[in-house]
């Protein structure tokens, strides 16, 4: 078994920030893939030829492959729960139409190779919920891709087709498809808040210096990609505080002035409280707000920006 999947999939559970629409830059490419459908009787080579045929440039060919995989391959709850890695070869993934994230990454790599696009699978780590903050797993627990469209170091890009496909429920028994275009050529600095490669040669842009540093960070959601959220503060995802202490938060975003509403949500599941709007101030491209955590307990705290789940901290409040 290449690695255990027991730790990975709740990353998909916190799905409120996942977009159902594609990036406008790739709307024509995505629409073509939506219309062409699942190509159920085709093999890998035939699918690649069909979905990339209208496009002359490698970027749109890669986007077509990403969008097709994310819309036609499902996460496999049974294989993920059992750590079954035997059906991750591309032809098996196409036949079964479901796989683990490793299978998504291997299929994307193979399809890119057949389209003459240099692509590699990267193994590494992710946090799947706030309870994993400061909890380093025993083995690598996730995979994604990098592709190269030029010769310079800046010509490598991150792609995560598995997260783009949807999410599983908290019991890892049911998959819900919800396509997101935001994990293609993802913002490198945001991606590095969300992923940590086993081989740090594939840490592109700003990122954690060690796995310990990575696991100390707050949990990053798809909403952060949509809004361009970086530099979350506090940088440590586990906050120890008192009910009477005001806690300052900040982050940078692409267009701070366009943000209308920031709320926090305390707890999860049947203990989740209603969103509480906070007052904010801005300075340049940075936004600031503060709040008290009057409930004495340990619980996750989600930051919701214009309806998108963006960052989650784990808070311990006690006298």
C-alpha positions in Angstrom: 0.0 0.0 0.0 1.5 3.3 -1.1 0.1 5.1 1.9 -2.9 5.0 4.3 -6.0 6.9 3.4 -7.4 6.8 6.9 -6.5 10.4 7.6 -7.3 12.2 4.3 -10.8 12.4 3.4 -12.5 14.7 5.9 -10.7 17.4 4.0 -13.6 17.1 1.6 -16.2 17.2 4.4 -15.9 20.9 5.0 -17.5 21.6 1.6 -19.3 24.9 2.1 -16.5 26.8 0.2 -16.5 24.4 -2.9 -17.6 26.1 -6.1 -20.0 24.6 -8.5 -18.9 26.8 -11.3 -15.7 26.9 -13.3 -13.2 29.7 -13.5 -14.3 32.2 -16.2 -10.9 32.0 -17.9 -11.6 28.4 -18.8 -15.4 28.7 -19.3 -15.3 27.6 -23.0 -13.0 24.7 -22.2 -15.2 23.6 -19.3 -18.4 23.9 -21.3 -17.0 21.7 -24.0 -16.2 19.0 -21.4 -19.6 19.3 -19.7 -21.3 18.8 -23.1 -19.1 15.9 -24.2 -20.1 13.8 -21.3 -18.6 10.6 -19.7 -17.3 8.8 -22.8 -18.2 5.6 -21.0 -17.0 3.1 -23.6 -13.6 4.7 -24.3 -10.2 3.8 -23.0 -7.7 6.3 -21.7 -6.1 7.1 -25.0 -9.4 7.6 -26.8 -10.7 9.9 -24.0 -7.5 12.0 -24.2 -7.8 12.4 -28.0 -11.5 13.3 -27.8 -11.3 15.8 -24.9 -8.2 17.6 -26.1 -8.9 17.7 -29.8 -10.4 21.2 -30.0 -7.4 22.8 -28.2 -4.0 23.7 -29.6 -2.3 25.0 -26.5 -1.2 22.8 -23.6 -2.8 24.9 -20.9 -6.3 24.3 -22.2 -5.5 20.7 -23.0 -4.5 20.2 -19.3 -7.6 22.1 -18.2 -9.8 19.8 -20.3 -8.2 16.8 -18.7 -8.7 18.2 -15.2 -12.3 19.1 -15.8 -13.1 15.8 -17.4 -11.6 13.8 -14.5 -13.2 15.9 -11.8 -16.6 15.5 -13.4 -16.5 11.8 -14.3 -14.4 10.1 -11.6 -15.8 9.7 -8.1 -14.0 9.4 -4.8 -14.3 5.7 -3.7 -15.4 5.7 0.0 -14.9 1.9 0.4 -11.4 1.9 -0.9 -10.5 5.0 1.1 -11.8 3.6 4.3 -9.9 0.3 3.8 -6.8 1.9 2.4 -7.2 -0.2 -0.8 -4.8 1.1 -3.3 -4.9 -1.7 -5.9 -7.2 0.0 -8.4 -5.3 3.3 -8.9 -3.8 2.4 -12.2 -5.3 4.7 -14.9 -7.2 2.0 -16.9 -8.7 0.6 -13.7 -9.8 4.1 -12.7 -11.4 4.6 -16.1 -13.1 1.2 -15.9 -14.5 1.7 -12.3 -15.1 5.4 -12.6 -14.0 5.8 -9.0 -10.7 5.9 -7.0 -8.7 7.3 -4.2 -6.9 10.7 -4.6 -3.8 8.8 -5.7 -5.8 7.2 -8.5 -7.0 10.7 -9.5 -3.4 11.9 -9.6 -2.1 8.9 -11.5 -4.9 9.2 -14.1 -4.2 12.9 -14.6 -0.5 12.2 -15.0 -1.2 9.5 -17.7 -3.6 11.7 -19.6 -1.2 14.6 -19.6 1.6 12.3 -20.8 -0.5 11.2 -23.7 -1.3 14.8 -24.5 2.5 15.6 -24.5 2.3 17.6 -21.3 5.0 17.0 -18.6 3.2 16.0 -15.4 4.3 14.3 -12.2 2.5 12.9 -9.1 3.5 14.5 -5.8 3.0 12.6 -2.6 2.7 14.5 0.7 0.4 15.6 3.5 -2.8 17.5 4.2 -4.9 18.2 7.2 -8.5 17.0 6.9 -10.1 18.8 9.8 -9.1 21.1 12.7 -8.5 18.2 15.1 -5.4 17.4 13.0 -3.8 20.7 13.8 -0.4 19.9 15.5 -1.1 16.1 14.9 1.5 14.8 12.5 0.5 11.5 10.8 2.8 8.5 10.7 2.9 8.4 6.9 2.2 10.5 3.8 -1.6 10.8 3.4 -2.3 12.6 0.1 -1.3 13.0 -3.6 -1.7 15.7 -6.2 0.0 16.8 -9.5 2.5 19.3 -10.8 2.6 20.1 -14.5 5.2 22.0 -16.6 4.3 24.3 -19.5 7.7 26.0 -20.0 11.3 25.7 -19.1 11.7 28.0 -16.2 11.0 27.1 -12.5 8.0 29.4 -12.6 6.5 27.3 -15.4 5.4 24.5 -13.0 1.8 24.6 -11.7 -0.2 22.8 -9.0 -3.3 20.7 -9.9 -5.6 18.7 -7.5 -8.3 17.0 -9.5 -9.5 14.9 -6.5 -10.5 17.9 -4.4 -12.1 19.4 -7.6 -14.5 16.5 -7.9 -16.5 16.9 -4.6 -16.5 15.5 -1.1 -17.4 12.6 1.2 -19.7 12.7 4.2 -18.2 12.5 7.7 -18.6 8.8 7.9 -16.7 8.3 4.6 -19.7 6.3 3.2 -21.2 8.7 0.6 -19.6 10.8 -2.1 -21.3 14.1 -3.3 -20.0 15.5 -6.6 -19.4 19.3 -6.6 -17.0 20.5 -9.2 -14.5 23.3 -8.4 -12.3 24.9 -10.9 -10.0 26.5 -8.3 -7.6 23.6 -7.9 -6.2 24.0 -11.4 -3.1 26.2 -11.6 -3.9 26.9 -8.0 -2.4 29.9 -6.2 0.9 28.5 -5.0 1.0 30.3 -1.7 -2.5 29.2 -0.8 -1.9 25.7 -2.0 1.1 25.5 0.3 -1.1 26.3 3.3 -3.2 23.3 2.3 -0.7 20.8 1.1 2.9 19.8 2.1 5.0 17.7 -0.2 7.1 14.8 1.0 9.8 16.0 -1.3 10.3 19.7 -0.6 11.7 20.2 -4.2 8.0 20.4 -5.0 7.3 23.2 -2.6 6.7 26.0 -5.0 6.2 29.5 -3.7 6.1 30.4 0.0 5.4 27.5 2.3 6.2 25.7 5.5 9.8 24.8 6.3 8.9 21.5 7.9 6.0 19.1 8.4 5.7 20.3 12.0 5.3 23.8 10.8 2.7 22.7 8.3 0.6 20.9 10.8 0.6 23.9 13.1 -1.2 26.0 10.5 -4.9 26.6 10.5 -7.1 24.5 8.2 -7.5 26.1 4.7 -10.7 25.7 2.7 -11.6 26.2 -1.0 -13.0 29.6 -0.2 -9.4 30.8 0.5 -8.5 30.0 -3.2 -11.5 31.9 -4.5 -10.8 35.0 -2.4 -7.0 34.9 -2.7 -6.6 34.6 1.1 -3.0 34.4 2.3 -1.0 35.3 5.5 -3.7 34.1 8.0 -3.0 35.4 11.5 -2.7 33.9 14.0 -0.3 31.7 12.1 -0.8 28.9 14.6 -4.0 27.0 14.1 -4.5 26.1 17.7 -5.5 29.1 19.8 -5.4 29.0 23.6 -7.3 31.8 25.1 -9.6 33.0 27.9 -13.3 34.0 27.8 -12.4 37.6 28.7 -9.6 38.0 26.1 -10.1 39.6 22.8 -8.5 37.6 20.0 -7.2 39.5 16.9 -7.4 37.9 13.5 -6.2 39.1 10.1 -5.5 37.9 6.6 -4.6 39.3 3.2 -7.0 38.9 0.2 -7.2 39.9 -3.5 -9.9 42.4 -3.1 -10.5 43.3 0.5 -12.8 46.3 -0.4 -15.3 44.0 -2.1 -15.8 41.8 1.0 -19.2 42.5 2.6 -19.5 40.1 5.4 -17.2 38.1 7.7 -18.7 35.8 10.3 -17.3 33.1 12.6 -19.0 29.8 13.3 -18.2 28.0 16.5 -18.4 24.2 16.8 -19.5 21.6 14.3 -22.2 19.0 13.7 -25.1 19.3 16.1 -23.0 21.6 18.3 -22.5 24.1 15.6 -23.7 27.6 16.5 -25.2 30.2 14.2 -22.8 32.4 12.3 -21.8 35.5 14.3 -20.9 38.6 12.2 -17.8 40.4 13.3 -16.8 44.1 12.7 -13.8 44.5 10.5 -11.2 47.1 9.6 -9.0 47.2 6.5 -5.5 48.5 5.6 -4.4 48.0 2.0 -5.1 44.4 1.1 -5.3 43.2 4.7 -8.4 42.8 6.8 -8.6 42.8 10.6 -11.2 41.7 13.2 -11.4 40.5 16.7 -13.7 38.4 18.8 -14.1 36.7 22.2 -14.6 33.0 22.8 -16.8 33.1 25.9 -17.7 29.4 25.8 -15.2 27.4 27.9 -14.3 24.3 25.8 -12.2 23.2 22.9 -13.9 23.6 19.5 -13.3 24.5 15.9 -13.9 28.0 14.7 -14.7 28.6 11.0 -14.1 32.0 9.4 -16.8 32.6 6.8 -16.1 35.3 4.2 -19.1 36.3 2.1 -20.6 32.9 2.6 -17.5 31.0 1.9 -15.8 28.8 4.5 -12.2 30.1 4.3 -10.1 29.2 7.4 -10.7 27.0 10.4 -8.9 27.3 13.8 -9.1 25.0 16.8 -9.8 27.1 19.9 -9.3 26.2 23.6 -11.0 28.7 25.8 -10.6 28.4 29.6 -9.9 30.5 32.7 
